[in-house]
């Protein structure tokens, strides 16, 4: 397996589970050069999604007690988070560096070159 395919594998693995993210994090520590930057980019994107997921969970808990409107907000936020995750995963599968919608670029600005 060549280096580029292996890097794509670790980037995809980062989107799968927390354990996959940790495995990719250990791989980025052992990499260098362009492969390190590619995996680090997707690690940052997943970290942004995990933090956003925690925030959505808190908002969902608050809105759960509001009849009808709360359920609507919960579904919209959860669906938007899923779409962001899916776009990030597709970007990793294609081997590109595409930020997730809404929060990806802002997260890149905040996290800077973390994991590189």
C-alpha angles and dihedrals in degrees: 000000000000125000096255093052091048091051090051088051092054091045090051091046090055089063095050107067142337088261089053089051091052092048090051089048091056090048093053089055090057095044133080140192124011095346089058091052093050095051092041091053092055092043088056092048091052091046089054090050092049091052091046089049091054090050092048089050091055092048090047090054091052095046093045090084095055110089118237097340091058093053090049092052092046092053094046094049093046092048092048090051091050092050091050090051091048093051090050091049092049089050090054091047091052091047095239134127104236119156118232113254123268099004108027099090094041089050091050089053092050098043094040112181097345113159093019 
